[in-house]
Amino acid sequence: MRDVRKSVQIKKIIKGALKEDIGKGDITTRAIVKPEVRGYVEAMAKDEFLVAGIDVFGEVFRIQDRCIKVKGLMKDGRKVRKGDIIACVEGPLHSILQAERVALNLFQRMCGIATQTNRYVRAVRGTKARILDTRKTMPGLRLLDKMAVKIGGGVNHRMGLYDAVLIKDNHIAAAGGITEAVRAQKKALRKKTKIEVETKNLEEVKEALKSGVDVVMLDNMPVFEMKKAVKMVAGKVLLEASGNVSLKNVSAIAKTGVDFISVGEITHSVRAADISLKIRNREEKNKRN
């Protein structure tokens, strides 16, 4: 995982989220909690999930107030159960309370993504298929979403439209066909870049092979047709299965012999992990130290 403290983009995400939430000031905390009051709080798991983004969680508090100290008790990739203490936060209580929602929102989402990704990864064990993410991420949070996918054992596809070629159905329609779209793409490329093209049937798979692409996406194909595509391709290019993938059918898809399975659900419909942040007393703090 990248060094969160050195990541300009992650800091930008956090600062924007804090500004959105706090605005001109937390009028509730300002009235109730004096600046000199210090507090000790614990982040506790209220369900089973995979930890992801513990450094992001801590960085939110550090950006809010450098006097806040965060101790992560669980590392990324660690499975936790209900009641486990994940992290301890200590410092000016008014600053902790102002940052807690942003810290939890980002952390809970990342944990949820990693957990669901890992379910898919475990479902395809024993096959060569690897689980890919998509661009179906929360706007503004793509970097964090994709970090969570990797922690869960998945593989990042392209980060955006700028770093990889994926010729989809609308590109094909606009160009007049797969062959024409690939030809135009190759002509435009300034450096060697792998080209992936979306196909919907075996005829399109044949055309994609003839056009000289590197990766063929099998979009919304039934399993029996994917098996035929795998035999047809015979390892000449990589194959990615996509569309309507679920935990119920991902194992069957993986057993067809495809190289990758992209799953939009792991980021676009994720259930956030359940984590609470509670103020503790000095005795409880001493037990953790």
C-alpha positions as CSV (number, residue, x, y, z in Angstrom):
1,M,0.0,0.0,0.0
2,R,1.3,3.4,-0.9
3,D,2.6,5.8,1.8
4,V,-0.5,7.6,2.8
5,R,1.3,10.5,4.5
6,K,3.3,11.3,1.3
7,S,0.3,10.9,-1.1
8,V,-0.7,14.4,-2.3
9,Q,-3.9,13.0,-3.8
10,I,-5.0,11.2,-0.7
11,K,-4.4,14.4,1.4
12,K,-6.5,16.3,-1.1
13,I,-9.4,13.9,-0.7
14,I,-9.2,14.1,3.1
15,K,-8.9,17.9,3.2
16,G,-11.9,18.3,0.8
17,A,-14.0,15.9,2.9
18,L,-13.2,17.7,6.1
19,K,-13.9,21.1,4.6
20,E,-17.3,19.8,3.3
21,D,-18.2,18.5,6.7
22,I,-16.9,21.2,9.0
23,G,-17.4,24.2,6.8
24,K,-17.2,27.4,8.9
25,G,-17.0,25.4,12.1
26,D,-18.6,22.6,14.2
27,I,-21.2,24.7,16.1
28,T,-22.2,21.7,18.3
29,T,-18.7,20.8,19.5
30,R,-17.6,24.4,19.8
31,A,-20.4,25.0,22.4
32,I,-19.9,21.8,24.4
33,V,-16.2,20.8,24.4
34,K,-13.5,23.2,25.5
35,P,-10.3,23.3,23.4
36,E,-8.1,22.2,26.4
37,V,-10.1,19.0,27.0
38,R,-8.2,15.9,25.9
39,G,-9.9,12.6,25.0
40,Y,-9.2,9.0,24.3
41,V,-11.4,7.1,21.9
42,E,-11.5,3.6,20.4
43,A,-12.6,2.4,17.0
44,M,-14.4,-0.9,17.5
45,A,-15.6,-3.4,15.0
46,K,-19.4,-4.1,15.2
47,D,-19.3,-6.9,12.6
48,E,-16.8,-9.2,10.9
49,F,-14.8,-7.7,8.0
50,L,-11.4,-7.1,6.5
51,V,-9.5,-4.1,7.7
52,A,-8.5,-1.7,4.8
53,G,-7.4,1.9,5.0
54,I,-6.2,2.0,8.6
55,D,-3.5,4.6,7.5
56,V,-6.2,6.7,5.8
57,F,-8.2,6.6,9.0
58,G,-5.3,7.9,11.0
59,E,-4.3,10.5,8.4
60,V,-7.7,12.2,8.7
61,F,-7.1,12.9,12.4
62,R,-3.5,14.0,11.8
63,I,-4.6,16.5,9.1
64,Q,-7.3,17.9,11.3
65,D,-5.0,18.4,14.3
66,R,-1.3,17.4,14.5
67,C,-1.7,17.0,18.2
68,I,-3.9,13.9,17.7
69,K,-2.1,10.6,18.0
70,V,-3.5,7.5,16.3
71,K,-2.4,3.9,17.1
72,G,-3.6,1.3,14.7
73,L,-4.0,-2.0,16.4
74,M,-5.0,-4.0,13.3
75,K,-3.1,-3.9,10.0
76,D,-4.7,-3.8,6.5
77,G,-5.8,-7.2,5.4
78,R,-6.5,-8.4,8.9
79,K,-9.9,-10.0,9.5
80,V,-11.6,-8.6,12.6
81,R,-14.6,-9.8,14.5
82,K,-17.4,-8.0,16.4
83,G,-15.9,-6.4,19.5
84,D,-12.3,-6.1,18.3
85,I,-10.6,-2.8,18.9
86,I,-9.1,-1.6,15.6
87,A,-7.4,1.6,16.6
88,C,-7.0,4.1,19.5
89,V,-7.2,7.9,19.0
90,E,-5.9,10.4,21.6
91,G,-5.6,14.2,21.7
92,P,-7.7,17.3,21.8
93,L,-11.3,16.0,22.1
94,H,-12.9,18.9,20.1
95,S,-10.6,18.0,17.1
96,I,-11.3,14.3,17.4
97,L,-15.0,14.9,17.3
98,Q,-14.8,17.1,14.3
99,A,-12.8,14.6,12.3
100,E,-14.5,11.4,13.4
101,R,-17.3,11.2,10.7
102,V,-14.9,11.8,7.8
103,A,-12.4,9.3,9.2
104,L,-15.2,6.7,9.7
105,N,-16.9,7.3,6.4
106,L,-13.6,6.7,4.4
107,F,-12.5,3.8,6.6
108,Q,-15.8,2.0,6.7
109,R,-16.1,2.2,2.9
110,M,-12.6,0.9,2.3
111,C,-13.2,-2.0,4.7
112,G,-16.4,-2.8,3.0
113,I,-14.8,-2.9,-0.5
114,A,-11.9,-5.0,0.7
115,T,-14.2,-7.5,2.4
116,Q,-16.5,-8.0,-0.6
117,T,-13.5,-8.2,-2.9
118,N,-12.0,-10.9,-0.8
119,R,-15.3,-12.9,-0.9
120,Y,-14.9,-13.0,-4.7
121,V,-11.2,-13.8,-4.6
122,R,-12.0,-16.8,-2.3
123,A,-14.8,-17.9,-4.6
124,V,-12.4,-18.3,-7.6
125,R,-9.6,-20.1,-5.7
126,G,-8.3,-23.1,-7.6
127,T,-8.7,-21.4,-10.9
128,K,-6.4,-19.0,-12.8
129,A,-9.0,-16.2,-12.8
130,R,-8.3,-13.0,-11.0
131,I,-10.9,-10.5,-9.8
132,L,-10.7,-7.0,-11.4
133,D,-12.3,-3.8,-10.3
134,T,-13.9,-1.3,-12.7
135,R,-14.4,2.5,-13.1
136,K,-17.7,2.1,-11.2
137,T,-16.3,3.9,-8.2
138,M,-17.5,6.7,-6.0
139,P,-16.6,10.0,-7.8
140,G,-13.7,11.6,-6.1
141,L,-12.8,8.4,-4.1
142,R,-11.5,6.2,-6.9
143,L,-7.9,6.1,-5.5
144,L,-9.2,4.9,-2.1
145,D,-11.7,2.4,-3.7
146,K,-9.0,0.8,-5.8
147,M,-6.5,0.7,-2.8
148,A,-9.2,-1.2,-0.9
149,V,-9.7,-3.7,-3.8
150,K,-6.0,-4.5,-3.8
151,I,-6.0,-5.0,0.0
152,G,-8.9,-7.5,-0.5
153,G,-6.8,-9.5,-3.0
154,G,-8.2,-8.1,-6.2
155,V,-6.5,-6.5,-9.2
156,N,-6.8,-2.9,-10.3
157,H,-8.0,-2.4,-13.9
158,R,-7.3,1.0,-15.4
159,M,-7.5,4.0,-13.1
160,G,-9.3,6.1,-15.7
161,L,-9.7,6.8,-19.4
162,Y,-6.1,8.1,-19.6
163,D,-4.0,5.1,-18.7
164,A,-5.3,2.1,-20.7
165,V,-7.2,1.4,-23.9
166,L,-10.7,-0.3,-23.6
167,I,-12.8,-0.1,-26.8
168,K,-16.4,-0.5,-25.7
169,D,-19.7,-1.0,-27.6
170,N,-20.3,2.7,-28.1
171,H,-16.8,3.2,-29.5
172,I,-17.4,0.3,-31.9
173,A,-20.7,1.7,-33.0
174,A,-19.2,5.1,-33.6
175,A,-16.3,3.6,-35.6
176,G,-18.5,1.3,-37.7
177,G,-17.1,-2.0,-36.3
178,I,-14.4,-3.7,-34.2
179,T,-11.9,-3.8,-37.0
180,E,-12.3,0.0,-37.8
181,A,-12.2,0.9,-34.1
182,V,-9.0,-1.1,-33.4
183,R,-7.3,0.3,-36.6
184,A,-8.1,3.9,-35.5
185,Q,-6.8,3.2,-32.0
186,K,-3.5,1.7,-33.3
187,K,-3.0,4.7,-35.6
188,A,-3.5,7.1,-32.7
189,L,-1.2,5.4,-30.2
190,R,2.1,7.2,-29.5
191,K,3.6,4.4,-27.4
192,K,3.0,0.7,-27.1
193,T,-0.1,0.1,-25.1
194,K,-2.2,-3.0,-24.7
195,I,-5.6,-2.8,-26.5
196,E,-8.7,-4.4,-25.0
197,V,-12.0,-4.6,-26.9
198,E,-15.5,-5.5,-25.7
199,T,-17.3,-8.3,-27.5
200,K,-20.8,-9.7,-27.1
201,N,-20.7,-12.9,-29.2
202,L,-18.3,-15.4,-30.7
203,E,-18.4,-13.6,-34.1
204,E,-17.1,-10.5,-32.5
205,V,-14.5,-12.5,-30.6
206,K,-13.2,-13.8,-34.0
207,E,-13.1,-10.3,-35.4
208,A,-11.3,-9.0,-32.3
209,L,-8.6,-11.7,-32.7
210,K,-8.1,-10.9,-36.4
211,S,-7.7,-7.2,-35.6
212,G,-4.8,-7.9,-33.3
213,V,-5.9,-6.9,-29.8
214,D,-4.3,-8.0,-26.6
215,V,-7.3,-8.5,-24.4
216,V,-10.9,-9.5,-25.3
217,M,-13.7,-8.7,-22.9
218,L,-16.6,-11.2,-23.0
219,D,-19.5,-9.0,-22.1
220,N,-22.6,-10.5,-20.6
221,M,-22.0,-13.9,-22.3
222,P,-23.5,-17.0,-20.9
223,V,-21.1,-19.5,-19.4
224,F,-21.4,-22.0,-22.2
225,E,-20.4,-19.4,-24.7
226,M,-17.5,-18.3,-22.6
227,K,-16.2,-21.8,-22.7
228,K,-16.3,-21.8,-26.5
229,A,-14.5,-18.4,-26.5
230,V,-11.7,-19.8,-24.3
231,K,-11.3,-22.7,-26.8
232,M,-11.4,-20.4,-29.8
233,V,-8.8,-18.0,-28.4
234,A,-6.5,-20.9,-27.2
235,G,-4.3,-18.5,-25.1
236,K,-3.5,-16.2,-28.0
237,V,-4.9,-13.2,-26.0
238,L,-6.1,-12.6,-22.5
239,L,-9.8,-13.0,-21.7
240,E,-11.9,-10.9,-19.3
241,A,-15.4,-11.9,-18.3
242,S,-17.7,-9.0,-17.5
243,G,-21.3,-8.2,-16.8
244,N,-23.9,-9.6,-14.3
245,V,-21.2,-11.2,-12.2
246,S,-22.3,-12.3,-8.7
247,L,-21.0,-14.5,-5.9
248,K,-23.5,-17.1,-7.1
249,N,-22.0,-17.4,-10.6
250,V,-18.4,-16.2,-10.3
251,S,-17.1,-19.7,-9.6
252,A,-18.7,-21.1,-12.7
253,I,-17.3,-18.2,-14.8
254,A,-13.8,-18.8,-13.4
255,K,-13.9,-22.5,-14.3
256,T,-14.4,-21.6,-18.0
257,G,-10.7,-20.7,-18.1
258,V,-10.9,-16.9,-18.4
259,D,-8.0,-14.9,-17.1
260,F,-9.9,-12.1,-15.4
261,I,-13.4,-11.4,-14.1
262,S,-14.4,-7.8,-13.6
263,V,-16.9,-7.0,-10.9
264,G,-18.5,-3.6,-10.6
265,E,-20.4,-4.5,-7.5
266,I,-17.3,-4.5,-5.3
267,T,-17.2,-0.7,-5.6
268,H,-20.5,0.6,-6.8
269,S,-22.8,-1.3,-4.4
270,V,-20.5,-1.9,-1.4
271,R,-21.9,-2.2,2.1
272,A,-19.8,-0.2,4.4
273,A,-18.3,-2.0,7.4
274,D,-19.9,-1.3,10.8
275,I,-17.4,0.6,13.0
276,S,-18.1,2.7,16.1
277,L,-15.9,5.4,17.7
278,K,-16.4,5.7,21.4
279,I,-14.9,7.9,24.2
280,R,-13.2,5.8,26.9
281,N,-11.9,6.7,30.3
282,R,-8.3,6.6,31.6
283,E,-8.6,3.1,33.1
284,E,-9.7,1.7,29.7
285,K,-6.8,3.6,28.1
286,N,-4.3,2.1,30.5
287,K,-5.5,-1.4,29.6
288,R,-4.6,-0.8,25.9
289,N,-1.1,0.4,26.7
